[in-house]
Amino acid sequence: MVQKYQSPVRVYKYPFELVMAAYEKRFPTCPEIPVFLGSEILHESRSEDGAIHIIERSCKLNVDAPRLLKKIAGVEYVFFIQKNTVNWKERTLRIEAHNETFANRVVVLETCSYSVHPENEEWTCFEQSASLDIKSFFGFESTVEKIAMKQYTSNIKRGKEVIEHYLKELISQGITFIPRWTPPPVCGQKEEQPPAVGHDAEEEPPESGDRGSTKEQSGSSCPTAEAVVPDADKLDADYIERYLGQLTPMQESCLIRLRQWLQETHKGKIPKDEHILRFLRARDFNIDKAREMLCQSLSWRKQYQVDYILQSWRPPALLDEYYTGGWHYQDKDGRPLYILRLGQMDTKGLVKALGEESLLRHVLSINEEGQKRCEENTNVFGRPITSWTCLVDLEGLNMRHLWRPGVKALLRIIEVVEDNYPETLGRLLIVRAPRVFPVLWTLVSPFINENTRQKFLIYSGNNYQGPGGLIDYVDKDVIPDFLGGDCMCTVPEGGLVPKSLYQTEEESENSDHIRLWTETIYHSASVLRGAPHEIVVEILEGESVITWDFDILKGDVVFSLFHSKRAPETSHKEATLPSTSAAGDNVQLIDKTWVLGVDYSRVESPLVCREGESIQGSHVTRWPGFYILQWKMHGPLPCSGTSLPRVDDVLASLQVSSHRCKLIYYYEVLASKDFRGSMSSLESCNSGFSQLSGATTSSSQSQSSSHLSR
């Protein structure tokens, strides 16, 4: 594999001629570069007018390699051929180098250039690129590659330091100005020699000359070097350090090469440098993997118009009231601080009232806002800030938060954020973690990148107070009041979302915006008199677990679970009502000719579910076959003898004025080994949080009968 390097533009705040004089001090030997043992001139030439000066050298280098490897290779030193072409007229120097030792086994190519800064002619720019291709090396190809790359990168920044060292030496000697090149005098005038670069001995430059650089051609037959002028799209090393942080030479190279590739091939909007850098960090600066990840993200952003989400997304009033998160100043490192009171958030209510789509869009808008705040803080604090801190308060977290569909939606949101906003989380502070937190952490942590997990700090109880706690990361005057601080926090306190605000699948699908998810956790259904809604689950082997979760939005229904060895046929039937409208989202599977106890059997006792109730339950299957989940309209029991119908049943039948019940449901099949101890089994019981809502119950009857079926 060919290893490549591309440097950023490094700027010397000195004129080109003075930098060239400093560069010449590196030859024939340079004590400031220990690996450079000396050089010998092989060829030298000048153009007639002196504007072009070409010099070719053989350079002797010491290699910091194991003694055994040197002995096997049979060499103590390596030699490179370096060709320097200086154009005094255009004020450029081009350096081309290649290895002479082991040229048939290893190919090293390097190109460097010095040129005038495009915006300040009194400054000089330097760029460097190189490639390494090890074809064969006595079976030590990988070792040689590592040694070569390590030694090369360690000397890259050293090169700039050496030039600056010799510049200071020149200035200390009183040499602060060297005139620019001027055309030779016409016949009869005294000739002046131009400043020379590439000669072992220093030559005096002309005493005077035109301060401006001429653009006229010299007319020489000698080949001229192309002017290498850094364009506006190139990255400056000082800019990288100021806005992106300290990077190693190879990290700088990866950033520049990926950026150049995007400029050459990507037709859409080029992401900002800090955004590209995040993807490189997420893939440990593997440029191929980072490019693949970034391209997928750019395609995703374009498809779903994420670049405009801050302008187009307006959170529903429900989110403003019940989503317990918001921005709150910054931490001690200047990172924007986001506070999330997860324990006070009704995640189940938000999913059912707004849908996964709205929650995802809100989370994406938070991430987009976070990136914007990082840029602002970078300018405010004068140092690179590319990530933010999240403070999560888990007080109030309980079994309701382990509701399986909610956790599943959370995992999908995490997946989207990890894929498209890598390395944006600088630190995650989790405080007041309750005893149930390890269960949630076990479920969520496998979906979080290892680099991200290392940024988590978890405090249980009141351990966040005092030394080693929040005070180490957040200024005392910024700690929120609800965590014992003095700062008033405007993050909403949350609470239970009213069930009257829960939406059906149709309401969710009727939204105008582009859908980020093509699937949804919940399905909606209508139950009509004489037309129950049924779904079938095929079980291929026993000891599987069917789990369900549903909410009754309108009317009262009876839920049952049946088993059959025969595969039912799906049919959409019209309701037995005066109206001729079809049942729509109503599906029936049990044929009227089927006989209970012969063609199919009941495996769960009927459960009456009232309007507004939330039902969760599970059933451990005993036999393979087809399991049918059924919801049918609940009506008064038929009278027998002198018994009269119950008052509750009469009132219930009167309430269903439209003869239609509505519900939303979710179901899943798990292997028995995956189910034991999972959040589904934990959620199949009343939790303290759910008891705060008078209308929320669980299918304890179904759960108990499931135990009997085992």
Salt bridges, closest charged atoms under 4 A:
GLU17 OE1 - ARG91 NH2 2.99
GLU24 OE1 - ARG57 NH2 3.75
GLU32 OE1 - ARG158 NH2 3.24
GLU32 OE2 - HIS165 NE2 3.53
GLU44 OE2 - ARG46 NH2 3.94
GLU44 OE2 - HIS53 NE2 2.73
GLU76 OE2 - ARG67 NH1 2.91
GLU76 OE2 - LYS70 NZ 3.85
GLU90 OE1 - LYS215 NZ 3.80
GLU96 OE2 - ARG94 NE 3.59
GLU121 OE2 - ARG180 NH2 3.45
GLU122 OE2 - ARG180 NH2 3.22
GLU122 OE2 - ARG211 NH2 3.14
GLU127 OE2 - LYS234 NZ 2.94
GLU161 OE1 - ARG158 NH1 3.09
GLU169 OE2 - LYS25 NZ 3.38
GLU169 OE1 - HIS165 NE2 3.97
GLU202 OE2 - LYS25 NZ 3.33
GLU203 OE2 - ARG46 NH2 3.41
GLU252 OE1 - ARG10 NH2 3.07
ASP273 OD1 - ARG259 NE 2.60
ASP288 OD1 - ARG291 NH2 2.57
ASP307 OD1 - ARG301 NH2 2.83
ASP331 OD2 - ARG335 NH1 3.71
ASP331 OD2 - ARG427 NH1 3.54
ASP333 OD2 - ARG335 NH1 3.36
ASP333 OD2 - ARG427 NH2 3.44
ASP346 OD1 - ARG400 NE 3.19
GLU356 OE1 - ARG412 NH1 2.97
GLU357 OE2 - ARG361 NE 3.64
GLU368 OE2 - ARG301 NH1 2.94
GLU369 OE2 - ARG373 NE 3.07
GLU375 OE1 - LYS272 NZ 2.81
ASP393 OD2 - ARG432 NH2 2.74
GLU395 OE1 - ARG432 NH2 3.29
GLU423 OE1 - LYS455 NZ 3.11
GLU450 OE1 - ARG453 NH2 2.36
GLU519 OE1 - ARG412 NH2 3.99
ASP549 OD2 - LYS348 NZ 3.80
ASP549 OD1 - LYS352 NZ 3.39
ASP551 OD1 - LYS352 NZ 1.50
ASP551 OD2 - LYS499 NZ 3.94
ASP556 OD2 - ARG610 NH1 3.03
ASP599 OD1 - ARG566 NH1 2.83
GLU604 OE2 - HIS619 ND1 2.81
ASP649 OD1 - HIS634 NE2 3.59
ASP649 OD1 - ARG646 NH2 3.06
GLU668 OE1 - ARG404 NE 2.55
GLU668 OE2 - LYS408 NZ 3.92
ASP674 OD1 - LYS673 NZ 3.43
